[in-house]
C-alpha cells in the first residue's frame, strides 16, 4: 500500500501517514505521476527547507510514499520506491479520503 502524508513546508516528513491506499487509487484519485518523484526512501524529505517562512504561512503538501513491495508489484509500469509530490490540495485530499471525490 502507498502511504499518504500531509507535509508542512520546511519540516521533515515524518509521523504516521494520514492514509494508506493502493497505488492505483493514488494514480486515479490523487493524480500521482511517476515523474513527480522527489527523493528515494533513504533520504529525509523536506519540501521548501530554504524558503521556510519567507512567504507568510507555512504551505502544506500531499506526499505519497512507495516502498519496495508496492513498486515491485508495479515494476512493469516504471514505478520506483520513494516519495512523490501530488498536485492536490490538503482539502482535496481530505475530500477524496472521505469519499467526496469523483471517480474516473
Order of alpha helices (4+ residues) and beta strands (2+ residues): beta-beta-beta-beta-alpha-beta-alpha
